[in-house]
């Protein structure tokens, strides 16, 4: 199964917890059907691509944690 990717507008930092906007959380939960413990790559266009794990769901909100830098495959 290919790793999912999501663009976020927020700043990314190692070990930080990222609170997703309602539409992004809905997309991950209802469209991609990801759950707590699933992993995906996130990017914001400035700080490269990061790996994140879904740490919790709360009514149309989702938190991502355990962010780590992933080497960019693009030049």
Gaussian input, Z-matrix of N, CA and C with variables (Angstrom, degrees):
# hf/3-21g

backbone

0 1
 N
 C     1     B1
 C     2     B2     1     A1
 N     3     B3     2     A2     1     D1
 C     4     B4     3     A3     2     D2
 C     5     B5     4     A4     3     D3
 N     6     B6     5     A5     4     D4
 C     7     B7     6     A6     5     D5
 C     8     B8     7     A7     6     D6
 N     9     B9     8     A8     7     D7
 C    10    B10     9     A9     8     D8
 C    11    B11    10    A10     9     D9
 N    12    B12    11    A11    10    D10
 C    13    B13    12    A12    11    D11
 C    14    B14    13    A13    12    D12
 N    15    B15    14    A14    13    D13
 C    16    B16    15    A15    14    D14
 C    17    B17    16    A16    15    D15
 N    18    B18    17    A17    16    D16
 C    19    B19    18    A18    17    D17
 C    20    B20    19    A19    18    D18
 N    21    B21    20    A20    19    D19
 C    22    B22    21    A21    20    D20
 C    23    B23    22    A22    21    D21
 N    24    B24    23    A23    22    D22
 C    25    B25    24    A24    23    D23
 C    26    B26    25    A25    24    D24
 N    27    B27    26    A26    25    D25
 C    28    B28    27    A27    26    D26
 C    29    B29    28    A28    27    D27
 N    30    B30    29    A29    28    D28
 C    31    B31    30    A30    29    D29
 C    32    B32    31    A31    30    D30
 N    33    B33    32    A32    31    D31
 C    34    B34    33    A33    32    D32
 C    35    B35    34    A34    33    D33
 N    36    B36    35    A35    34    D34
 C    37    B37    36    A36    35    D35
 C    38    B38    37    A37    36    D36
 N    39    B39    38    A38    37    D37
 C    40    B40    39    A39    38    D38
 C    41    B41    40    A40    39    D39
 N    42    B42    41    A41    40    D40
 C    43    B43    42    A42    41    D41
 C    44    B44    43    A43    42    D42
 N    45    B45    44    A44    43    D43
 C    46    B46    45    A45    44    D44
 C    47    B47    46    A46    45    D45
 N    48    B48    47    A47    46    D46
 C    49    B49    48    A48    47    D47
 C    50    B50    49    A49    48    D48
 N    51    B51    50    A50    49    D49
 C    52    B52    51    A51    50    D50
 C    53    B53    52    A52    51    D51
 N    54    B54    53    A53    52    D52
 C    55    B55    54    A54    53    D53
 C    56    B56    55    A55    54    D54
 N    57    B57    56    A56    55    D55
 C    58    B58    57    A57    56    D56
 C    59    B59    58    A58    57    D57
 N    60    B60    59    A59    58    D58
 C    61    B61    60    A60    59    D59
 C    62    B62    61    A61    60    D60
 N    63    B63    62    A62    61    D61
 C    64    B64    63    A63    62    D62
 C    65    B65    64    A64    63    D63
 N    66    B66    65    A65    64    D64
 C    67    B67    66    A66    65    D65
 C    68    B68    67    A67    66    D66
 N    69    B69    68    A68    67    D67
 C    70    B70    69    A69    68    D68
 C    71    B71    70    A70    69    D69
 N    72    B72    71    A71    70    D70
 C    73    B73    72    A72    71    D71
 C    74    B74    73    A73    72    D72
 N    75    B75    74    A74    73    D73
 C    76    B76    75    A75    74    D74
 C    77    B77    76    A76    75    D75
 N    78    B78    77    A77    76    D76
 C    79    B79    78    A78    77    D77
 C    80    B80    79    A79    78    D78
 N    81    B81    80    A80    79    D79
 C    82    B82    81    A81    80    D80
 C    83    B83    82    A82    81    D81
 N    84    B84    83    A83    82    D82
 C    85    B85    84    A84    83    D83
 C    86    B86    85    A85    84    D84
 N    87    B87    86    A86    85    D85
 C    88    B88    87    A87    86    D86
 C    89    B89    88    A88    87    D87
 N    90    B90    89    A89    88    D88
 C    91    B91    90    A90    89    D89
 C    92    B92    91    A91    90    D90
 N    93    B93    92    A92    91    D91
 C    94    B94    93    A93    92    D92
 C    95    B95    94    A94    93    D93
 N    96    B96    95    A95    94    D94
 C    97    B97    96    A96    95    D95
 C    98    B98    97    A97    96    D96
 N    99    B99    98    A98    97    D97
 C   100   B100    99    A99    98    D98
 C   101   B101   100   A100    99    D99
 N   102   B102   101   A101   100   D100
 C   103   B103   102   A102   101   D101
 C   104   B104   103   A103   102   D102
 N   105   B105   104   A104   103   D103
 C   106   B106   105   A105   104   D104
 C   107   B107   106   A106   105   D105
 N   108   B108   107   A107   106   D106
 C   109   B109   108   A108   107   D107
 C   110   B110   109   A109   108   D108
 N   111   B111   110   A110   109   D109
 C   112   B112   111   A111   110   D110
 C   113   B113   112   A112   111   D111
 N   114   B114   113   A113   112   D112
 C   115   B115   114   A114   113   D113
 C   116   B116   115   A115   114   D114
 N   117   B117   116   A116   115   D115
 C   118   B118   117   A117   116   D116
 C   119   B119   118   A118   117   D117
 N   120   B120   119   A119   118   D118
 C   121   B121   120   A120   119   D119
 C   122   B122   121   A121   120   D120
 N   123   B123   122   A122   121   D121
 C   124   B124   123   A123   122   D122
 C   125   B125   124   A124   123   D123
 N   126   B126   125   A125   124   D124
 C   127   B127   126   A126   125   D125
 C   128   B128   127   A127   126   D126
 N   129   B129   128   A128   127   D127
 C   130   B130   129   A129   128   D128
 C   131   B131   130   A130   129   D129
 N   132   B132   131   A131   130   D130
 C   133   B133   132   A132   131   D131
 C   134   B134   133   A133   132   D132
 N   135   B135   134   A134   133   D133
 C   136   B136   135   A135   134   D134
 C   137   B137   136   A136   135   D135
 N   138   B138   137   A137   136   D136
 C   139   B139   138   A138   137   D137
 C   140   B140   139   A139   138   D138
 N   141   B141   140   A140   139   D139
 C   142   B142   141   A141   140   D140
 C   143   B143   142   A142   141   D141
 N   144   B144   143   A143   142   D142
 C   145   B145   144   A144   143   D143
 C   146   B146   145   A145   144   D144
 N   147   B147   146   A146   145   D145
 C   148   B148   147   A147   146   D146
 C   149   B149   148   A148   147   D147
 N   150   B150   149   A149   148   D148
 C   151   B151   150   A150   149   D149
 C   152   B152   151   A151   150   D150
 N   153   B153   152   A152   151   D151
 C   154   B154   153   A153   152   D152
 C   155   B155   154   A154   153   D153
 N   156   B156   155   A155   154   D154
 C   157   B157   156   A156   155   D155
 C   158   B158   157   A157   156   D156
 N   159   B159   158   A158   157   D157
 C   160   B160   159   A159   158   D158
 C   161   B161   160   A160   159   D159
 N   162   B162   161   A161   160   D160
 C   163   B163   162   A162   161   D161
 C   164   B164   163   A163   162   D162
 N   165   B165   164   A164   163   D163
 C   166   B166   165   A165   164   D164
 C   167   B167   166   A166   165   D165
 N   168   B168   167   A167   166   D166
 C   169   B169   168   A168   167   D167
 C   170   B170   169   A169   168   D168
 N   171   B171   170   A170   169   D169
 C   172   B172   171   A171   170   D170
 C   173   B173   172   A172   171   D171
 N   174   B174   173   A173   172   D172
 C   175   B175   174   A174   173   D173
 C   176   B176   175   A175   174   D174
 N   177   B177   176   A176   175   D175
 C   178   B178   177   A177   176   D176
 C   179   B179   178   A178   177   D177
 N   180   B180   179   A179   178   D178
 C   181   B181   180   A180   179   D179
 C   182   B182   181   A181   180   D180
 N   183   B183   182   A182   181   D181
 C   184   B184   183   A183   182   D182
 C   185   B185   184   A184   183   D183
 N   186   B186   185   A185   184   D184
 C   187   B187   186   A186   185   D185
 C   188   B188   187   A187   186   D186
 N   189   B189   188   A188   187   D187
 C   190   B190   189   A189   188   D188
 C   191   B191   190   A190   189   D189
 N   192   B192   191   A191   190   D190
 C   193   B193   192   A192   191   D191
 C   194   B194   193   A193   192   D192
 N   195   B195   194   A194   193   D193
 C   196   B196   195   A195   194   D194
 C   197   B197   196   A196   195   D195
 N   198   B198   197   A197   196   D196
 C   199   B199   198   A198   197   D197
 C   200   B200   199   A199   198   D198
 N   201   B201   200   A200   199   D199
 C   202   B202   201   A201   200   D200
 C   203   B203   202   A202   201   D201
 N   204   B204   203   A203   202   D202
 C   205   B205   204   A204   203   D203
 C   206   B206   205   A205   204   D204
 N   207   B207   206   A206   205   D205
 C   208   B208   207   A207   206   D206
 C   209   B209   208   A208   207   D207
 N   210   B210   209   A209   208   D208
 C   211   B211   210   A210   209   D209
 C   212   B212   211   A211   210   D210
 N   213   B213   212   A212   211   D211
 C   214   B214   213   A213   212   D212
 C   215   B215   214   A214   213   D213
 N   216   B216   215   A215   214   D214
 C   217   B217   216   A216   215   D215
 C   218   B218   217   A217   216   D216
 N   219   B219   218   A218   217   D217
 C   220   B220   219   A219   218   D218
 C   221   B221   220   A220   219   D219
 N   222   B222   221   A221   220   D220
 C   223   B223   222   A222   221   D221
 C   224   B224   223   A223   222   D222

   B1=1.4521
   B2=1.5235
   B3=1.3340
   B4=1.4661
   B5=1.5249
   B6=1.3120
   B7=1.4537
   B8=1.5247
   B9=1.3074
   B10=1.4635
   B11=1.5206
   B12=1.3415
   B13=1.4575
   B14=1.5187
   B15=1.3352
   B16=1.4612
   B17=1.5182
   B18=1.3299
   B19=1.4610
   B20=1.5263
   B21=1.3280
   B22=1.4657
   B23=1.5244
   B24=1.3147
   B25=1.4638
   B26=1.5227
   B27=1.3277
   B28=1.4570
   B29=1.5281
   B30=1.3343
   B31=1.4660
   B32=1.5139
   B33=1.3226
   B34=1.4567
   B35=1.5247
   B36=1.3286
   B37=1.4596
   B38=1.5217
   B39=1.3157
   B40=1.4654
   B41=1.5211
   B42=1.3238
   B43=1.4472
   B44=1.5160
   B45=1.3140
   B46=1.4650
   B47=1.5177
   B48=1.3222
   B49=1.4616
   B50=1.5176
   B51=1.3080
   B52=1.4595
   B53=1.5175
   B54=1.3203
   B55=1.4605
   B56=1.5259
   B57=1.3157
   B58=1.4564
   B59=1.5224
   B60=1.3261
   B61=1.4582
   B62=1.5249
   B63=1.3063
   B64=1.4640
   B65=1.5297
   B66=1.3298
   B67=1.4627
   B68=1.5244
   B69=1.3181
   B70=1.4679
   B71=1.5242
   B72=1.3284
   B73=1.4667
   B74=1.5210
   B75=1.3130
   B76=1.4641
   B77=1.5309
   B78=1.3334
   B79=1.4628
   B80=1.5334
   B81=1.3343
   B82=1.4653
   B83=1.5263
   B84=1.3073
   B85=1.4606
   B86=1.5101
   B87=1.3163
   B88=1.4690
   B89=1.5187
   B90=1.3134
   B91=1.4637
   B92=1.5258
   B93=1.3391
   B94=1.4689
   B95=1.5234
   B96=1.3260
   B97=1.4660
   B98=1.5298
   B99=1.3254
   B100=1.4616
   B101=1.5226
   B102=1.3090
   B103=1.4597
   B104=1.5211
   B105=1.3175
   B106=1.4628
   B107=1.5169
   B108=1.3355
   B109=1.4552
   B110=1.5172
   B111=1.3365
   B112=1.4637
   B113=1.5218
   B114=1.3187
   B115=1.4635
   B116=1.5250
   B117=1.3227
   B118=1.4545
   B119=1.5136
   B120=1.3236
   B121=1.4603
   B122=1.5162
   B123=1.3331
   B124=1.4545
   B125=1.5180
   B126=1.3150
   B127=1.4562
   B128=1.5156
   B129=1.3253
   B130=1.4618
   B131=1.5226
   B132=1.3160
   B133=1.4514
   B134=1.5183
   B135=1.3326
   B136=1.4593
   B137=1.5233
   B138=1.3077
   B139=1.4588
   B140=1.5232
   B141=1.3067
   B142=1.4525
   B143=1.5157
   B144=1.3070
   B145=1.4618
   B146=1.5216
   B147=1.3171
   B148=1.4575
   B149=1.5182
   B150=1.3190
   B151=1.4532
   B152=1.5150
   B153=1.3259
   B154=1.4613
   B155=1.5206
   B156=1.3133
   B157=1.4631
   B158=1.5226
   B159=1.3277
   B160=1.4617
   B161=1.5119
   B162=1.3226
   B163=1.4616
   B164=1.5208
   B165=1.3378
   B166=1.4624
   B167=1.5242
   B168=1.3155
   B169=1.4587
   B170=1.5218
   B171=1.2916
   B172=1.4569
   B173=1.5193
   B174=1.2586
   B175=1.4619
   B176=1.5365
   B177=1.3145
   B178=1.4631
   B179=1.5222
   B180=1.3079
   B181=1.4675
   B182=1.5163
   B183=1.2860
   B184=1.4436
   B185=1.5136
   B186=1.3137
   B187=1.4565
   B188=1.5165
   B189=1.3083
   B190=1.4540
   B191=1.5193
   B192=1.3099
   B193=1.4529
   B194=1.5199
   B195=1.3407
   B196=1.4621
   B197=1.5200
   B198=1.2985
   B199=1.4470
   B200=1.5190
   B201=1.3210
   B202=1.4496
   B203=1.5193
   B204=1.3161
   B205=1.4617
   B206=1.5140
   B207=1.3256
   B208=1.4609
   B209=1.5300
   B210=1.3141
   B211=1.4546
   B212=1.5356
   B213=1.3204
   B214=1.4559
   B215=1.5151
   B216=1.3202
   B217=1.4549
   B218=1.5278
   B219=1.3292
   B220=1.4619
   B221=1.5199
   B222=1.3054
   B223=1.4631
   B224=1.5071
   A1=108.61
   A2=117.59
   A3=120.07
   A4=111.23
   A5=114.71
   A6=120.97
   A7=109.47
   A8=117.50
   A9=123.03
   A10=109.65
   A11=116.24
   A12=122.09
   A13=109.04
   A14=115.73
   A15=120.93
   A16=109.15
   A17=116.18
   A18=121.51
   A19=108.35
   A20=116.48
   A21=121.91
   A22=108.57
   A23=117.16
   A24=121.11
   A25=112.22
   A26=117.35
   A27=122.10
   A28=111.88
   A29=115.36
   A30=121.35
   A31=108.70
   A32=117.00
   A33=122.94
   A34=109.41
   A35=116.26
   A36=121.36
   A37=109.32
   A38=116.03
   A39=121.01
   A40=110.75
   A41=116.06
   A42=122.10
   A43=114.81
   A44=118.01
   A45=121.19
   A46=110.69
   A47=115.61
   A48=120.36
   A49=107.39
   A50=116.00
   A51=122.71
   A52=108.96
   A53=117.10
   A54=122.21
   A55=107.73
   A56=117.60
   A57=121.23
   A58=111.30
   A59=114.65
   A60=120.81
   A61=108.90
   A62=115.99
   A63=121.67
   A64=112.61
   A65=117.95
   A66=120.00
   A67=111.87
   A68=118.35
   A69=121.31
   A70=110.42
   A71=117.20
   A72=121.26
   A73=110.55
   A74=116.46
   A75=120.72
   A76=110.34
   A77=117.15
   A78=121.56
   A79=110.95
   A80=116.88
   A81=119.71
   A82=112.09
   A83=116.72
   A84=120.49
   A85=114.74
   A86=116.85
   A87=119.67
   A88=113.89
   A89=117.67
   A90=120.31
   A91=110.92
   A92=116.58
   A93=120.27
   A94=112.41
   A95=116.52
   A96=123.22
   A97=112.48
   A98=115.54
   A99=120.50
   A100=109.31
   A101=116.60
   A102=122.77
   A103=110.18
   A104=116.98
   A105=122.40
   A106=108.91
   A107=115.91
   A108=122.01
   A109=113.70
   A110=117.78
   A111=120.56
   A112=110.11
   A113=115.60
   A114=122.50
   A115=109.96
   A116=115.85
   A117=121.63
   A118=108.66
   A119=116.42
   A120=121.49
   A121=108.04
   A122=115.98
   A123=121.57
   A124=109.14
   A125=116.38
   A126=121.45
   A127=108.84
   A128=115.50
   A129=119.41
   A130=112.35
   A131=117.09
   A132=120.66
   A133=114.48
   A134=118.14
   A135=121.14
   A136=113.24
   A137=117.03
   A138=121.11
   A139=113.90
   A140=117.02
   A141=120.49
   A142=112.88
   A143=114.90
   A144=121.95
   A145=109.00
   A146=117.12
   A147=123.47
   A148=109.95
   A149=115.95
   A150=121.35
   A151=107.91
   A152=116.43
   A153=121.03
   A154=109.21
   A155=115.59
   A156=123.09
   A157=108.29
   A158=116.43
   A159=119.93
   A160=107.94
   A161=116.19
   A162=120.15
   A163=113.14
   A164=117.36
   A165=118.65
   A166=110.64
   A167=114.62
   A168=122.95
   A169=107.94
   A170=116.65
   A171=122.62
   A172=104.77
   A173=118.22
   A174=125.04
   A175=113.75
   A176=115.79
   A177=124.62
   A178=113.70
   A179=116.70
   A180=121.79
   A181=107.00
   A182=115.91
   A183=120.24
   A184=108.12
   A185=116.65
   A186=121.00
   A187=109.20
   A188=115.37
   A189=121.87
   A190=107.68
   A191=117.07
   A192=120.78
   A193=110.25
   A194=115.91
   A195=122.63
   A196=111.70
   A197=117.20
   A198=120.50
   A199=111.23
   A200=116.06
   A201=122.67
   A202=108.41
   A203=116.70
   A204=120.82
   A205=109.50
   A206=115.19
   A207=122.63
   A208=106.30
   A209=117.18
   A210=121.04
   A211=108.87
   A212=116.62
   A213=120.35
   A214=110.30
   A215=115.97
   A216=121.51
   A217=110.69
   A218=117.15
   A219=120.94
   A220=109.90
   A221=116.39
   A222=120.86
   A223=110.13
   D1=125.77
   D2=-178.54
   D3=-68.43
   D4=148.79
   D5=178.83
   D6=-71.33
   D7=136.02
   D8=-179.81
   D9=-81.10
   D10=151.26
   D11=178.57
   D12=-127.12
   D13=146.91
   D14=-179.88
   D15=-142.75
   D16=131.76
   D17=173.71
   D18=-85.54
   D19=133.20
   D20=175.94
   D21=-128.63
   D22=151.64
   D23=-179.98
   D24=-88.46
   D25=-17.35
   D26=-175.82
   D27=-73.47
   D28=159.17
   D29=175.03
   D30=-72.42
   D31=148.01
   D32=-178.17
   D33=-111.63
   D34=140.60
   D35=179.16
   D36=-150.59
   D37=142.73
   D38=179.95
   D39=-60.82
   D40=133.25
   D41=177.06
   D42=77.83
   D43=-2.32
   D44=-179.39
   D45=-83.62
   D46=154.63
   D47=174.37
   D48=-101.49
   D49=130.17
   D50=-176.61
   D51=-108.68
   D52=122.75
   D53=177.73
   D54=-91.89
   D55=117.31
   D56=-177.99
   D57=-81.43
   D58=152.54
   D59=173.90
   D60=-67.79
   D61=159.78
   D62=-175.82
   D63=-57.24
   D64=-42.91
   D65=-178.40
   D66=-67.93
   D67=-37.62
   D68=177.81
   D69=-67.85
   D70=-41.35
   D71=178.56
   D72=-63.69
   D73=-42.02
   D74=178.86
   D75=-63.43
   D76=-41.87
   D77=178.92
   D78=-60.69
   D79=-46.41
   D80=-179.56
   D81=-66.44
   D82=-40.52
   D83=-176.11
   D84=-79.90
   D85=-41.66
   D86=-173.60
   D87=-97.43
   D88=-34.84
   D89=-178.74
   D90=-88.15
   D91=-53.22
   D92=-179.16
   D93=-83.68
   D94=-14.30
   D95=178.71
   D96=57.48
   D97=41.09
   D98=175.70
   D99=-84.48
   D100=153.02
   D101=-177.45
   D102=-131.60
   D103=174.10
   D104=176.88
   D105=-55.54
   D106=132.30
   D107=-178.94
   D108=97.10
   D109=-16.80
   D110=177.93
   D111=-73.91
   D112=153.20
   D113=-176.78
   D114=-114.02
   D115=145.76
   D116=175.61
   D117=-149.90
   D118=165.39
   D119=175.09
   D120=-99.18
   D121=138.68
   D122=177.26
   D123=-124.23
   D124=150.70
   D125=179.16
   D126=-148.75
   D127=154.49
   D128=177.94
   D129=-128.62
   D130=4.30
   D131=177.52
   D132=88.70
   D133=-11.54
   D134=-178.18
   D135=-115.72
   D136=-38.43
   D137=-170.85
   D138=-113.05
   D139=26.33
   D140=177.92
   D141=78.99
   D142=-164.57
   D143=-178.41
   D144=-108.84
   D145=136.39
   D146=-175.36
   D147=-124.54
   D148=151.19
   D149=172.05
   D150=-95.88
   D151=135.24
   D152=-179.89
   D153=-136.53
   D154=152.97
   D155=178.24
   D156=-116.36
   D157=135.89
   D158=177.12
   D159=-70.35
   D160=120.88
   D161=-175.26
   D162=-99.48
   D163=-27.04
   D164=178.29
   D165=-167.58
   D166=156.78
   D167=174.02
   D168=-117.16
   D169=141.74
   D170=170.29
   D171=-142.00
   D172=139.05
   D173=-174.42
   D174=-18.55
   D175=101.74
   D176=179.67
   D177=56.24
   D178=23.51
   D179=172.43
   D180=-130.88
   D181=150.67
   D182=-178.77
   D183=-143.43
   D184=142.90
   D185=177.63
   D186=-115.15
   D187=140.00
   D188=175.68
   D189=-114.19
   D190=139.77
   D191=-179.04
   D192=-138.43
   D193=178.58
   D194=176.72
   D195=58.35
   D196=48.92
   D197=-179.18
   D198=-76.59
   D199=136.96
   D200=177.22
   D201=-136.12
   D202=148.28
   D203=179.32
   D204=-71.91
   D205=137.88
   D206=174.46
   D207=-114.74
   D208=137.26
   D209=-179.50
   D210=-64.12
   D211=131.74
   D212=177.80
   D213=-71.31
   D214=137.21
   D215=178.52
   D216=-89.21
   D217=-9.35
   D218=-177.87
   D219=-100.79
   D220=158.45
   D221=179.10
   D222=-94.88

